[in-house]
Every structure is written in structure tokens, then in C-alpha cells.
Amino acid sequence: MLSNRPDWCISRQRAWGVPIPALDCTKCGEAVMTGELVERAATVFDEYGADAWYERPIEEFVPAGFACPSCGGTAFERERDILDVWFDSGSSHEAVLPFRPDLTWPADMYLEGSDQHRGWFQSSLLVGLGTRGRPPFREVLTHGFLIDVDGRKMSKSLGNVVQPQDVIKESGAEILRLWVAMSDFREELRVGKQILQRVIEAYRKFRNTLRYLASNLFDFDPAADRVPHQQMQEVDRFILSRYGAMAASVVDGYKRYDYPGIFQTLNQFLTVDLSAFYADVSKDGLYTLAAASPERRSAQTAMYVMADGLARLLAPILPVTADELWRHLPGFSEATAAQSGEREASVHLADFPREVERLIDSDLEQRWDALLVVRNAVNVALEAARQGKSIGTSLGAKVTIRTGGERAALLQRYEQDLPMFFIVSQVAVDPTGDGGGAMDISVSRAEGEKCERCWRVVPGISRRPDTEGLCDRCSAALPAGDPSTGLGTGGGREVA
């Protein structure tokens, strides 16, 4: 755009516009513009605006004793040429940045459409280089233009215009903001009802997952209940490792203005890692173990770290949702936040998560990724058993896995955790299978009785009046003498 630009001028022969404060001598026709004339015009413009050139008496723009330097004439007409609009806009940085204490010259960023490489970006660059020897901006960010789903320019005559006010009225401003973040702004931006419907579905998944995190922190006090990282359960450290990698990627994406990449990274973590996996496997412990048990506090610690970090990471994209989440996290109130200094009064005053890379544990992720492969295969077998009516819910199932080699060793290492991992009542590992890791998975009805509180099928349930119908684990989780079902998986599922 710069190397091939056509000739560029300062003035235009137009009837109206931002004036050039020059005077034309009526005696010799010479056009005169001096620093003194410019300063005199600026003084009048400060009081009346630039239109004063056309509205005020010419005497107000002529200093006392001023004469034409060519012929000595003292009668003048005002210049009718105007500044070229690009020179006008290209010098806007000089009119704004040096005079506002909250701004600096050069500007942090110039943001406009791709056509401005031949317009505002270019004229600003030339003016800045000509007057100060450097561009008036530190960065330039270029975006495309809105088109409809068929790639056509939006036009009232075509009836394909999407009004922002209509989207906000129907779905809320956060949907519009998320659509912006999902779109690759470097290209032309498509928008239409079908596209916005996908945005609504993505937002609903985001919001529901964030609600799940916040709702399970209702009795968690970060100052008293937080579990040190190395004492947390492996599944909680695994999800924090995934969170750490996600957060580091998102922060880097913000530095590069890669908003589509930021959305994709957040979407993968929230919908796959958190919603489809961690929310499923964490429910049993959260809803059925004793409220202050190490396992439950470990899960809550992970959820608190992630909820706090996600609020910060989402704030530039979904400012209202992030602030709402921030205000529902434990330990927050506007009064205490302002006084204690431990937590900002608004997420928009808080920094992005720091040192998140320290949460990443590659060895742990490698082991749990291998377990996830097994989990996916078990889910397929469970669904087949449900379709065949051999089981009802997955908690009524027993899973037997016959395999060998490293996979068998891995499953035996985590055998106590596998029922939680697969969301079944019983798991048996048969290590006499294929040493190459091939699996033979069978599903049958779990043997025993169903606990009324956690819904697991166990070898036996209590017959005592105060814990009747409960398994040993649920009996131990309840306060002494309390026959209630406590947090309960059943009630928890309705809440979630």
C-alpha cells in the first residue's frame, strides 16, 4: 500500500470541510500562510470550532499590522481550499494524544478495517514520520468487514442486515461479544441467525460448566480448606495440569490478539476436559463423601483454582459473565474485597492467572491420558450394554477388563480409582490378556445391594436404624446420629 500509493496531496478543492488557515492577497493573488496566521486561527477555533472560518468576520483571523510579504497588500480573502480528509484524520493523533494526561504519544494501537492501510493508517504514518520521525502508533490491528452467511455485503435493499440491537434484545450482549471472539477478525466476518444460534449453544455450555464449578464451592473457604497441591488427589492434579496448559495458551493468545484461538482453547477445556470428563468423575466424591473429607476438599481446591482463573481469562471476552462468576466465588464481598486487598472488587481489576505453567505435570498427564483411552472404550461397552437392556444406569454395572503388559500394570495401579473414573460400581482387572495392550471389556450387572444415598451397588448395606439402607462409606460420611441423606448424589445431579 505504501510503495505503490498514488500521489498524495494536502489540500482539496471542496466547498466545505476542515479549512486551511491561509489568506489570499486580493492585490497580487498570493496565498499566505505563516505560523502567526495558524496560531491566530487556532485561537479562534478553540473558542468557536473550525466552522468559525466560514462564519466569523475575516478580521478575527488577521493579526494587527499584517501585510502580504510579496506586495505589502493589506486586504485579504480567506482560502477556500480545505484539508484533504486523510491529512485531517492522519493528524488526529497530534490533536488528541499530547493534550490528555491519561494518554501518551504514540498511541498503543490503531484499530480499523483493512481499507485503512490506504487511508487512515497510511496518512497517520506519514504525518507521524514527517513531524516526529516515527509512527504515531505502537501497533496496528486490522479487521475485516461484515458479510452475510452467503458472503454478500450487508445491504438494506437486500434485507440481509443483522442489527446488533436485535441480537442484544433477543439473546443478550454477551452473545454478540462471544460471536466477535469466535470470529477470525482478520478475514471478512460472516453473521446470520444460524451462526448466532451456534454462538448461543457455545455460551450455554460455557455458562453451565462455570455454574457447576461455582455451585460446588458453597461450603469452601479458600483460607481454611485449600489443600496443598502435592496432597491433592491425582485426578484433581490432572485436571489442574490441563487447566495450566490451557491458561498459558490463552494468555499467549491475548498477547497475539488470536481471539479465535482463545475461544477454541477455552471451548476445548470447558466442554471436553471439564464438562464431559471432570464434572462426571468428580460428582460422586463431591456429593457423597463427608463435607470436610480430604478427597472432597481436594476437588473443591481444584475447582476454586479453575473458577478463579477462568473468570480472569474470560473477562475480556465475556465481561458480564466473568464478573458474575467472580462475585459468586467464595471469600468475596464488595466490602471485604475493597478492605482486605486479597481479592479485587471486580474481576476487571484483577490480573490474568500467574505462574500457571507450574501446574503442568507431563508425566501425570501421560498416565491419565492412557486411562482416558480405556475410559472411552469402557463408555462404548457401557452404552452397548444399556442398549441391550443388560444394565440400567452405569452405577448398576460391573466392568471387567482383560488386558496385559503395561496397560494391565497401569490399570492395577489405579484399580481403587477405576469405579470413580468409569462411574460404575465395580471394576475388575484381569492382567492375563494380550501383552500388547489389546482389551477385552465385558459389562455385567453389579452384585450386591444399592445404597440409597450414593446409588452404588455394594456387597452390603446398613440395617441400623440411623443409617439404614446406606453403604459403609455413606454411613461414615454422615454426622453421628444424623439419618439424613446429606449432599446425596441424587440431589446433586438435580442441582448440577
N, C-alpha and C positions, 0 to 999 in steps of 0.2 A: 504493500500500500504506500509506503514512503518512497521507495526507489522509483516507482512508476507513477507517482502522483502527477497530475497536470499542474500548470501554472496556478499559483495561489495568490490571491490579492487581498488587500486590507479593506478596500472601500467597495461600495456598491452604489449604483445609480438607482436608488429606490425612493419612493415618495415619503416613506415613513420607516422609522427604525431607530436604533441607538445612534445618536448623532456623532459626527466627527467635529470636535470643537475648534474648527478653523474659521477664519474670517476672510471673505473675498473683497479685495480693494476695488471700489467702484470706479476709481480713476484709471488704474492700469490693469485691472483684472487679475492681479497676482493673488494666489491663495496663501494666507499667512497662518502658521500655527507655531506658537512658541510655548515654552514651559510656563510662562506667565499667563498666557491665554488658557492653557489647560487647567492650571490651578484656579483661575478665576471661574471657569465653567464648573469645576468640581465643587467649589464653594456654593454655587447656586444650586447644583444638583443635590447636594447634601440636604438643602432645605426644601426644595420643590420636586425633586426627582428629575430624571433625564428628559421628560416631556417639556420641561421648562425651556429647552432650546427652541421649541416651536411656539411656546405660549407666552413667555416673558419678553419684555422690551429688550432689544438688542443692546441698549446702553448698559444693561446689567452685566454683559459679558465683555465689555471693552474697558480696560483699565484707563484711568485718567492719564491724558497726555500720550496715549498710544498712537503711533503713526506707522504707515506702511514702510517697511525697510527698503523697498525698491524705489518708490516715488515720493514718499513723505505724505501721501494722502491720509486723510483722517475720517473718510466716510467708508463704511463697510456694509456688506450684506453677509448674512450667516451662510455657511456652507450647507448645501442641501444633500450632499452625498452622505451615506450612512456607513457605519462599520459593517463589514461582512459578518454575517451571523456566526460564522465559525471562529472568526477572530474574537468576536464578542464572547461566545461561550468558552473559547480557548483561554481567555484571560480571566475567567471567573475565579480561578484559584487566587489571583492577586487581590481580588475584591473581597474575598471571604477569609481565607486561612490566616493571613497575618494579623487580622483585627479581632479575632475571637480567642480569648485566653484558653479555652478548652480544646483548641485545635492547633496543629503545627503545619508548617510548610516544610517539606512536601506533604501531601495527603497520604494516609495509609493506603488507600485503594481508590481507584476509579472503577466503577461498575456500570456497564451499559451493554447494549446489544452489539452484535457483530458488525453492523453497518458503521459503527462509530470509529472503526480503525481508519476510515477515510474522513471522518468528521471530528467529533469532539476529542477523541483520544489523540488524533494527529495534530489538531490545532493547539491543544494544550501542551503537547510535547514540544512543538516548535516555539511557542511563546515562552515556555519554561527554559528551553535551551538558549533562546535569544536573550532573555533578561537575566537569567541566573546560572546558566551553564549546566543545568541538569533538569531531568523531567520533574514535573510537579506532583508526581505520584511514586510511591514505592512499589506498588503492584497494580496491574490491570487485570480485571476479571471480566471475561466476555461471555454473554449468554445468547441463546437463540431466540426465536420468536414463536409465539403460539400459533398452532395449526390444529385443525380438527382431526378426528381419528382416521380420516381418509387422506390426510396430508394436504388438505386445501387450506389456504389462508382464510382466517375468520372474517366474515363479512355479514353485515345486517341484511343485505339483499339476498344472500344465500340462506339466511336463517340458521347458521351454524355457530353462532356466538355463544359461548358459555360465560355467563355473568358471575363474577366472584360473589356478589351479594346473594345470588340464588343458591349457590353451593353452601354458603355460610348459613343461610336461613334454613336449608333442608338438613344439612349434615354437621354443621359447626365449622368454625375456623380452623380447628386442628386438622381436619381432613384436608383442607386446602394446603395447609403447611406441610403435611406429610406428602401430599402429591408433589409439591415442589422438591422436597428432599429425595423422593424416589426417582424423579426425572433427571435425565442427563442434560443439564442446562447448557452444555457446550454445543448441543445439536438443537434442531427445531423441537419444540415441546408440544407433544400431542395431548389433547384433553377432550374428554367426552364422558357421557354418562356411564358407559361400560368401564372405562378406565377408572373413573371415580368410584365405582362400585367395588373394584378390586382394592382401591385405597381404603375404603371403609372396612372391608374384611380384614386387611392387614392391621388397621388401627384397633379393631375389636380384639384381635389376637394379642396385640401388644398390651392393651389395657387389662384384659382378663388375666394375663400372666403376671402383670405388676400387682393386680389386686390380690392374687394368690400369695405373692411374697408378703405384701403388707398385712394381709389378714392373719397370717401365721406368726406375726410378731406382736400380737396384742398383749402378751404377758412377758415380753422380753425387755430387759433393762440392759442396754449395752455396757453400762458401767459395772454392773454386778454379775451378769450372766454370760458374758462373752467368753468363749473357750479359746485358749491359746492355739495357734494354727497347728502345731505339731501334735496336739492332743485331740484334734478333731477326727471324726470318722473318715475312713478313706473315701467314701462316696461324696462326702462334703468337700474334701480337699480336691477331689477330681473335678467337681463342678466349678470350684473356685479357680482351678488351673485353666479350665476352658474360659471362664469369665476373664481372667487376667490376660489371656491371649486376645480375646475379643476387645477388651477395653484398650489395650495397647494399639490395636489395629484401628479402632475408631478415633482415638486421639491423633494418630498419624494421619488419618483421613481428613480430619478437620484442618490440619496444617496444610494439606494439599487441596482443600476445597472439593474433595471427592465425595460429594453427598450421596450419589447412587451407591458407591462402595460402602459408605457408612450405613445406609439403610440395609443393604444386603447382609452386612456383618451382624447388625443388630437383629435383623429378622431371623437369620440362621440360629443365633444364640437363643433368642426368646421363644421361638416356636419349636425348634428341634431339641436343643440341649436342655432348656428349662421346662417348657410345657410338655413336650412329648416324652421326655425321659425323667428329669429330676423331680418334677411335680408328682409324677406317678410313683416313683420309688420312695419318695420321702413321706408320703401321706400316712403310711402305716405307723411309722415312728412318731410323727408329729401328733397324730390323733389318739394313739392308744398307749404310748409309754407314759410314765409318770411325768408330770409337768416339768419338774426340775431335773430329770434324768440326764446324764451326760450325753446320751445319744440325741435326745431332743434339743438340748441346748446347743449341741454341735450343729445340727441342721439349722436352727434359728440363727446362729452366728453366720453361717454361710449366706442365709437369706438376707440378713441385715446388711452384710458387706455388699451383696449384689444389688439390693434395692437402693442403698445409698449411692452406689456407683452409677447405676442405671439412671437414676434421677438426674445426676450431674451430666451424664453423657447425652441424654435425650433433651436436655434443656434448650439447646439452640434450635432443635427441630420441632419439639412439642412443648413449648414453654408453659402452657396452662396445665397440661397433664403432668409434667415434671414437677411443677410447683405444688400441685395437689398431692402427688405422691410424697413429696418432701415433708409436707405438713402432717401426713399420717404416719410417718415413721416414728418409732419410739424415741422418747427423750426430747421431743420437740414441742415447744410452745413459743409463741412470739415474744412473750415476756422474758422467759428464761434464755432464749436464744440471743436476745439483744444484750442481756446482762452477763451471761457466763462467758461468752466468747468462744465456747466449744463448738457451737453449731450456728451457722449463719441463719439470719432471719428469713432468707429466701434462697432457693437453690440458685437463683441468678446472681447471687453474691458469692457463690461457692466456686472453687476451682474444680477442674477435672480430677478424677482419681489419680493418685500419685503412686509411683513405685509398684504398679500392678504387675510388672514382669516378675517380681519376687514370688508371686503366687503360682507361676507356671512350674509344673513338675513333669518333665518329659517322660521319665521312667514310669511314673504313676499313670499318666495318660496312656502310655503304650499298653500297660496291663489292662486298664479298664476299656480301652478300645477293643482289645481282644475279647473281653467279656461282652461288650456290646454286640459283637458279631454273633456270639452264642445267643444273646437275648433276642436278637432279631429272628434267628432260626426257631427259638422256643415260641415266640409270638405267632409265627406261622403255624406251628404244630398245635398251639392252643386254639387258634381260630378254626382250624380244621376240626378239632375235637368239639368245639361249640357248634359248628355247622352240622356235625354228625350226631349231636344231642347226647354225646357220651359224658359231657360235663355241662354245668350251667355257667356260673361265673368262674373266673380264673382262680379265685380263692378256694374253690371246691376241688382243685386239681392237684395231682401229684405228677411231677415231671421226672422222668428217668433219662439220663444222658449217658450213652455208652460211647466212649472215645478212648484215645490213648495218647502217649507221648506228652509233649509239652502242654497241650490243651488239657489233658486229664489232670496233670500236675497243677495247672492254674485253677481249674475248677475245684479240685480238692482243697487248695489253699483257701478259697473263698466259699467253701461249702456252707458255712453257717450263714453267710450273707445272701446266698442264692435265692431263697424264698422271697426275701425283700426285693431282690433285683428283678426277679421274674413275676412278682406279685402273685405267687401261688402259696399253698400251704406247706407243701413238702417237695423236696428235691433230693434225688439220689444220683450219685455219680458212680458209674461203673467204669473203672480205668482199664478194662481188658479189651478195649476196642482197638480201632485202627491207630497204629503208632504215628501215621502221617497227619492225624488230626481230624479225619472224617468223623462225622457224628451220626449216631442213630438215636433219635429223640422219640420217646413214647410218652403219651399222656393218658392218665387214668384217674379215676375218682380217688381223692384223698381218703385215707382210712381214719376213722375216729369220729369225734363229735364237734359240732360247730359252736364256737364261742359267740355268745350273744353280743359281745362288745366289739371285738375286732374282726369277727366273721371268719377267722381262720379255722380250719379243721385240725384238731389236736387230739392226741391219744385219749385225753380225759378232761372233763370239766368239773368245777367245784360243785359240791352238794350242800355246802354250808349255807345257812340262811342269808348271811350278809354278802356272800359272793356267789350265790347260786347261778349256775349257767355260764360262769366265766372261766377262762383258762388261767393257768398259774401266772402267766405274765401280766394279764389284766388285773388279777386279784392283787398282785404286788404293786401295781401302778396306782390303785385307789387308796386314798387315805383310810387309815384304820377305822372300821365301823361305818364307812360310807358305802351304802349299797348302790349308789348312782352309777350310771354308765360313763360318767366323766366326759372326756372330749369325744370319745367314740368315733370309729371310722364311719359309721353310717351318717351321723350328724355332720361330720366333717365333709363328707362328699357333697352334701346339700349346700354347705357354705361355699365350698370351692366352686 
